[in-house]
Amino acid sequence: MLRKRVITLLTFVDGVLFRTKEFDPDYRYTQNFVDTWSVDEIILLDISRPGQGSRASFLKVVESFAKRCFVPLTAGGGIRSLGDVRQLMGAGADKITVNTGAIDRPDLIAEVSTAYGAQCAVVSIDARRSGVGGYEVFAEYGTRGTGLSPAEWAREAARRGAGEILITSIERDGSLGGYEIPLCRSVSEAVSIPVVASAGSGNWKHVLQAFNEGKADAACLTNIYHFTETSIQSAKRFLEKNDILVRVDPTRSAMPETLKLQ
């Protein structure tokens, strides 16, 4: 049985770390630390809107993490071409995540998968509730409806070569009220590739729900990471006690070793 992964997801505007709520940056950090040894992976997203700084600022962030962190690093945001992918991979990313670029031109998924392998091609799906019990995929930072069903789009992405799906509930982003479990479960049941749950975690029980009820293979911690001094390692100890197979180093204390971002 594969171990479940606990992932730190960080969002940046012009290279500066921001907390988000329903996809809007609502708090800028001046000093930030990342638990570098107990987290399984790190996802870095450039959420800069057009005109908000330069791409170079985000590439510097990716380069900094790649030099100092020794866990898989996924980077994304604003990817529209294989050239954009090359930039991020050249900066040190191990995987890339593509969202609107894949919606507008699905062939991009196959291009990334062919060039770097399916394990590098993560398709990010942002969704809102639509109708009774339904969900719709949104593009352009959650501002443009597509009419696509998250489960159907996930299946299509997997067919085109995606190696992983990152599913995010727009309404849950920044809420600390728990993941959108029905959304996560519908996508997890639709594909055979790993699914990463994102948006809404407010405590370790929410992560447990993502695994048990949402059938996720990995869970992202975003805003909760900024609101608590409790390390990710303590989250893993909680999950382990609840029969979730995770990577836990018994030689480490609960206090994290940290990497200062700024």
PyMOL commands that set and color helices and strands:
alter all, ss='L'
color gray80, all
select helices_A, chain A and resi 55-68+82-91+100-104+107-116+118-120+150-159+181-190+204-212+223-227+232-241
alter helices_A, ss='H'
color red, helices_A
select strands_A, chain A and resi 5-13+16-21+24-28+33-35+41-46+73-76+95-98+121-129+135-139+144-145+164-169+195-198+218-221+258-260
alter strands_A, ss='S'
color yellow, strands_A
deselect
rebuild
show_as cartoon
